[in-house]
Amino acid sequence: MKALFGTDGIRGEAGQFPLDPATVTAIGFSLASHLAASGAQPKIIIGRDTRESGPSIEQALIDGASRAGAQCLSAGVITTPGVAFVTRKEEAAAGVVISASHNPYHDNGIKIFAPSGRKMDDAVERLIEEDVYRNIAVPAALTTRNHSSAETQLHEEYLSFLADEIGNGLDLKGLKIVVDCANGASSALAPTLFERLGANVIAINASPDGRNINRDCGSLHIDSLRDKVVKERADLGVAFDGDADRSLFVDAEGNFVDGDATLLALATHLQSHEKLKGDVVVATVMSNIGLEIALRSAGIRLVRTDVGDKYVLDELLRLGASLGGEQSGHIILPALSLAGDGMITTLCLLRALGESRKTLAEITAGFKRYPQILLNVRVREKVPFGDLAPVQAEVKEVEELLSHKGRLLLRYSGTERLARVMIEGENQGEIEEYARRIANAIEREIGAGT
């Protein structure tokens, strides 16, 4: 049975399996049926981003869930972490987000949150997959569906939480911020939030038309934000992705500040207030070694996980740690939210700036991004690298050459027959040479052309 759910929910082209109307209806019915197993009528909150396919997918989901007796509450267009919050606030049985995050408009997706605001556990996802693949019998449509819209109420609950709890005591008067909303779910929410806290907000890419989400804007396309910050002489700029679970920044000079630099700024701020539990930060294997070195110099240990915010959160909870995230700008502060939230990240960074009386450039000055090279080698089979003696010999020699001033990551693609060789170090020419040596060894042993 092929998995429907990846590390970030279901993702695919809208209208095609598994995001065709019949399958989405079955997903809604299956979810509500399993939630109703406890005996109580489940309440499900549903939100979406600005893609043109969102309303029809939402309707199909509501249709299926209603047939299983669920009460569905629509939050309308809202961010992914916004759904996670209101699910917890309203004590709903589940929250569902219809979004494909940073993907183009023709894609969409379904993410499910538990009552805690954390993504639903794997066991429920596997049950839904089984129901879909065995063509679960969905009853005929009800004459009336048990659903209602609570968009205004739920939006205000979320904004009040951000402004009054996360932003408590934060005064942004005199601060000029450029906010790139990616023509996505934050388009109405983010400017309102920062203006409520007193900032002078210049919103860009905040006019969604159903097809322009993430198009040449947002966290994947920083150039327009950089240009606007410099032109407007703003203090900083922030870019969200389509569902605003991540945020990336630009300082007053137009310099890019990624998730790694943000982690450093937040970690040192928390540490200075004795709020960085265990003096540890959790990041993924893709975070730059420059972050690890900068944290080490501050007496902070970096723990790495596989790529994906799910794995970051698992490790944060296992360690009881305060801060984790990804280079992409997906930051998690478990004490505030179990979902990455671009607006929470921004508020916390603004608080760090205000309390330290530093600019964004100054607070991230300790971060030096090391050169990186990534080579892909097409392979005929995914043999464990430990079983390839010639490859291991090259790896051992390269690691000795890198010493503690570089990093080697060797892994297979999760979706293609590709071996990925990633090396970071102080000298671009050297790491390119090292990467080619390892890539050539892999090619000789298991290359698709050999």
C-alpha positions in Angstrom: 0.0 0.0 0.0 1.4 3.3 -1.1 1.5 6.0 1.7 -0.8 8.9 1.2 0.8 10.9 4.0 4.4 12.2 3.9 6.2 14.0 6.6 4.0 17.0 6.0 0.6 15.5 5.3 -0.9 14.7 1.9 0.5 16.7 -1.1 -0.3 16.5 -4.8 -1.9 18.2 -7.8 -5.4 19.5 -7.0 -8.1 17.5 -8.8 -5.9 14.4 -9.2 -5.7 11.4 -6.8 -5.6 11.7 -3.8 -6.9 15.3 -4.1 -9.9 14.4 -6.4 -13.4 15.0 -4.9 -14.2 11.3 -4.2 -11.0 10.6 -2.4 -11.1 13.8 -0.4 -14.7 12.9 0.6 -13.5 9.5 1.7 -10.6 11.0 3.7 -13.1 13.3 5.5 -15.4 10.4 6.2 -12.6 8.2 7.4 -11.1 10.8 9.7 -14.4 11.7 11.3 -15.3 8.0 11.7 -12.1 7.2 13.6 -12.5 10.3 15.7 -16.1 9.3 16.5 -15.0 5.9 17.8 -14.7 7.4 21.3 -18.5 7.9 21.2 -18.6 11.7 21.2 -19.6 13.8 18.2 -16.2 15.1 16.8 -15.7 18.7 16.1 -13.4 19.4 13.2 -12.0 22.8 12.4 -11.0 23.4 8.8 -8.8 26.1 7.3 -7.2 26.7 3.9 -4.7 29.0 2.1 -5.5 31.1 -0.9 -5.3 28.5 -3.8 -8.2 28.4 -6.1 -8.7 24.7 -5.4 -9.1 25.3 -1.7 -12.8 25.9 -1.4 -13.8 22.8 -3.5 -11.4 20.5 -1.5 -12.8 22.0 1.8 -16.4 21.3 0.6 -15.5 17.7 -0.3 -13.8 17.2 3.1 -16.8 18.7 5.0 -19.2 16.5 2.9 -17.3 13.3 3.9 -16.8 14.3 7.6 -20.5 15.3 7.9 -21.6 11.9 6.7 -19.8 10.4 9.7 -21.6 12.7 12.0 -18.8 15.3 12.6 -19.5 19.0 13.3 -17.3 21.0 10.9 -16.3 24.6 11.6 -14.7 26.5 8.8 -12.0 29.0 9.6 -11.8 30.2 6.0 -8.4 31.5 4.8 -6.0 31.1 7.7 -2.4 30.0 8.3 -1.4 26.4 9.1 -0.3 27.3 12.7 -3.5 29.4 13.0 -5.5 26.2 12.6 -3.2 24.4 15.0 -3.9 27.1 17.6 -7.7 27.3 17.2 -8.0 23.5 17.2 -6.4 23.6 20.7 -8.3 26.7 21.8 -11.7 25.3 20.7 -10.9 21.9 22.1 -11.7 20.4 18.8 -11.1 16.7 18.0 -9.0 17.6 15.0 -7.9 20.5 12.8 -7.5 20.2 9.1 -5.4 22.5 6.9 -5.9 22.6 3.1 -2.6 23.9 1.8 0.5 22.9 -0.2 2.7 25.3 1.8 5.4 26.7 -0.5 4.3 24.8 -3.7 2.8 26.5 -6.7 -1.0 27.1 -6.9 -1.9 24.0 -8.9 -0.8 21.8 -6.0 -2.6 21.4 -2.8 -2.5 19.3 0.3 -4.2 18.1 3.5 -2.6 18.4 7.0 -4.3 17.1 10.1 -3.7 18.4 13.6 -4.5 16.7 16.9 -6.3 18.5 19.8 -2.9 19.4 21.3 -2.0 21.5 18.2 0.5 18.9 17.1 0.3 17.1 13.8 -1.9 14.0 14.0 0.0 10.9 14.9 1.0 8.3 12.3 -1.5 5.7 13.6 -4.5 7.8 12.5 -2.9 8.6 9.2 -2.3 4.8 8.5 -6.0 4.1 9.3 -7.1 6.7 6.8 -4.7 5.3 4.2 -6.2 1.8 4.7 -9.7 3.1 4.4 -8.9 5.0 1.2 -7.1 2.0 -0.5 -9.8 -0.5 0.4 -12.5 1.8 -1.0 -14.3 2.4 2.3 -18.1 2.6 1.8 -19.1 6.2 2.2 -22.9 6.7 2.9 -25.0 8.7 0.7 -24.9 12.5 1.1 -26.9 14.0 3.9 -29.7 16.4 3.0 -28.1 18.9 5.4 -24.5 19.1 6.4 -23.5 19.9 10.0 -21.1 22.7 9.4 -20.8 26.4 9.8 -18.4 29.3 9.2 -16.7 30.9 12.2 -14.0 32.7 10.2 -14.3 36.1 12.0 -14.3 34.6 15.4 -11.4 32.2 14.9 -9.3 34.8 13.1 -9.7 37.1 16.1 -8.9 34.4 18.6 -5.7 33.7 16.7 -4.7 37.3 16.3 -5.5 38.0 20.0 -3.3 35.1 21.0 -0.4 36.4 18.9 -0.7 40.1 19.9 -1.8 39.8 23.5 0.1 36.6 24.6 3.1 36.2 22.3 3.4 40.0 21.8 2.6 40.9 25.4 4.5 44.1 26.2 6.1 44.3 22.7 6.0 47.9 21.4 6.8 48.2 17.8 6.2 51.9 17.5 8.8 53.6 15.3 9.7 50.3 13.6 9.3 50.1 9.8 8.7 46.5 8.6 8.2 45.2 5.1 6.0 42.1 5.1 5.9 39.8 2.1 2.8 37.6 2.5 3.5 35.4 -0.6 -0.1 36.1 -1.7 -1.0 33.4 0.8 -2.7 32.7 4.1 -1.0 35.6 5.9 -2.1 38.3 3.5 -4.8 39.7 5.8 -3.5 38.4 9.1 0.2 39.5 9.2 -0.2 43.2 8.4 -3.0 43.4 10.9 -0.9 41.8 13.6 2.1 44.0 13.3 0.1 47.2 12.9 -1.8 46.2 16.1 1.5 46.2 17.9 2.4 49.7 16.6 4.7 48.9 13.6 4.7 50.9 10.4 3.9 48.0 8.0 4.5 48.0 4.3 2.8 44.9 3.0 3.8 43.4 -0.4 2.4 40.4 -2.2 -0.8 40.5 -0.2 -3.3 40.4 -3.0 -4.1 36.8 -3.6 -6.1 35.8 -6.7 -6.1 32.0 -6.3 -3.1 31.5 -8.6 -0.4 33.9 -7.5 0.4 32.2 -4.2 4.2 31.8 -3.9 4.7 33.0 -7.4 8.0 35.0 -7.5 7.4 36.1 -3.9 7.5 34.9 -0.3 10.2 32.9 1.4 11.3 31.2 -1.8 11.9 34.4 -3.6 13.6 37.0 -1.4 14.7 39.5 -4.1 11.6 41.6 -4.1 11.6 41.9 -0.3 15.3 42.8 -0.3 14.7 45.6 -2.9 11.7 46.9 -1.0 13.5 47.0 2.3 16.4 49.0 0.9 14.1 51.3 -1.1 11.8 52.1 1.8 14.8 52.3 4.3 12.9 49.9 6.5 14.4 48.4 9.6 13.9 44.9 8.4 11.7 42.7 6.2 10.0 39.3 6.7 8.9 36.8 4.1 6.3 34.1 4.8 5.5 31.1 2.6 2.0 30.3 1.4 0.7 28.9 4.7 3.0 31.1 6.9 4.5 28.3 9.0 7.9 29.6 8.1 9.6 33.0 7.9 12.8 34.3 6.5 14.3 37.8 7.0 16.2 40.7 5.4 18.1 43.2 7.4 18.2 47.0 6.8 21.0 46.6 4.4 19.2 44.0 2.3 21.2 41.1 3.7 19.4 37.7 3.8 18.8 36.1 7.2 17.9 32.5 6.9 16.5 30.0 9.5 20.0 29.1 10.7 20.8 32.8 11.5 17.4 33.2 13.1 18.0 30.1 15.3 21.3 31.7 16.5 19.7 35.0 17.3 16.8 33.4 19.2 19.1 30.9 21.0 21.5 33.5 22.3 18.5 35.7 23.4 16.9 32.8 25.3 20.2 31.9 26.8 20.8 35.4 28.1 17.4 35.1 29.9 18.2 31.6 31.2 15.3 30.2 29.1 17.3 27.9 26.8 16.8 24.6 28.5 19.9 22.4 28.6 21.7 25.0 26.4 20.7 22.9 23.4 19.2 23.7 20.0 17.6 21.2 17.6 18.1 21.5 13.8 18.3 19.2 10.8 21.2 17.6 9.0 20.8 20.4 6.4 21.6 23.3 8.8 25.0 24.9 7.9 28.0 24.0 10.0 28.4 27.8 10.6 25.4 27.5 12.9 27.0 24.7 14.8 30.3 26.6 15.2 28.6 29.8 16.3 26.4 28.0 18.9 29.4 26.1 20.2 31.3 29.3 20.8 28.3 30.4 23.0 28.3 27.2 24.9 25.3 25.8 23.1 25.0 22.3 21.7 23.4 21.6 18.4 21.5 18.3 18.0 20.6 17.3 14.4 17.7 15.3 13.1 16.5 14.1 9.7 15.0 16.7 7.4 11.4 17.7 8.4 9.8 19.7 11.1 8.1 16.6 12.4 11.5 15.1 13.4 12.6 18.4 14.9 9.6 18.5 17.1 10.0 14.9 18.2 13.5 15.6 19.3 12.5 18.8 21.0 9.9 17.0 23.1 12.3 14.1 23.8 15.0 16.4 25.1 12.6 18.9 26.7 14.4 21.6 24.7 13.2 25.2 24.0 14.1 25.9 20.4 14.5 24.1 17.1 14.0 24.5 13.4 15.2 24.3 9.9 17.3 26.4 7.6 14.1 27.1 5.6 12.8 29.3 8.3 10.5 26.7 10.0 11.2 27.5 13.7 9.5 25.7 16.6 9.3 27.0 20.2 7.4 24.3 22.0 6.5 26.4 25.0 4.5 28.7 22.6 3.3 26.3 19.9 3.9 22.7 18.8 3.6 23.9 15.2 6.1 26.1 13.4 4.6 29.6 13.1 6.2 32.3 11.0 4.4 35.0 12.9 5.4 33.7 16.3 9.0 33.5 15.0 8.9 37.1 13.8 7.5 38.3 17.1 10.1 36.5 19.1 12.9 37.9 16.9 11.5 41.4 17.2 11.4 41.0 21.0 15.1 39.8 20.9 16.0 42.9 18.9 14.1 45.3 21.2 15.5 43.9 24.5 19.0 43.6 23.2 18.8 47.0 21.5 20.5 45.6 18.5 19.7 45.7 14.8 19.0 42.5 12.9 22.5 42.7 11.4 24.1 43.0 14.8 22.2 40.2 16.5 23.1 37.8 13.7 26.7 39.0 13.3 28.1 35.8 14.9 26.8 33.6 12.1 29.2 32.8 9.3 27.7 30.7 6.5 30.3 28.2 5.3 30.6 27.3 1.6 28.6 24.3 0.6 28.6 21.9 -2.3 25.8 19.4 -3.1 26.4 16.7 -5.8 23.8 14.1 -6.9 24.8 10.8 -8.3 22.2 8.6 -10.1 22.4 5.1 -8.9 21.0 1.7 -10.0 20.3 0.6 -6.4 20.4 2.1 -2.9 23.1 0.0 -1.3 24.0 1.0 2.3 27.0 3.2 2.1 28.7 1.2 4.9 28.7 -1.8 2.5 30.7 0.1 -0.1 34.3 -0.1 1.1 35.9 2.2 -1.6 33.3 4.8 -0.8 33.9 4.5 3.0 37.6 4.9 2.4 37.1 8.2 0.6 34.6 9.3 3.3 37.1 8.6 6.1 39.9 10.5 4.3 37.7 13.5 3.6 36.4 13.7 7.2 40.0 13.8 8.4 40.8 16.6 6.0 37.7 18.6 7.1 38.5 18.0 10.8 36.2 20.2 12.9 36.0 22.9 10.3 33.7 21.2 7.9 31.0 18.6 7.6 30.1 15.8 5.2 26.6 14.4 4.7 26.0 11.4 2.6 22.4 10.2 2.0 20.0 8.8 -0.5 17.0 10.8 -1.9 13.8 9.6 -0.4 11.9 9.8 -3.7 14.5 9.1 -6.5 17.5 6.8 -7.1 20.0 9.5 -6.2 22.9 9.5 -3.8 23.4 13.0 -2.4 26.9 14.2 -1.4 26.9 17.4 0.6 30.0 19.0 2.0 30.6 22.2 3.9 33.9 23.7 4.7 36.0 26.9 4.7 37.3 26.7 1.1 34.9 26.3 -1.9 37.5 24.8 -4.1 38.6 22.2 -1.6 35.1 21.0 -0.8 34.2 20.7 -4.5 37.3 18.5 -4.9 36.3 16.4 -1.9 32.7 16.0 -3.1 33.9 14.9 -6.6 36.1 12.2 -5.1 33.2 10.7 -3.1 30.8 11.1 -6.0 33.2 9.3 -8.4 33.6 6.5 -5.9 29.8 6.1 -5.7 29.6 6.2 -9.5 32.2 3.4 -9.9 30.4 1.2 -7.3 26.7 1.6 -8.0 26.3 4.3 -10.7 23.3 3.9 -13.0 25.6 3.9 -16.0 28.0 1.2 -14.7 
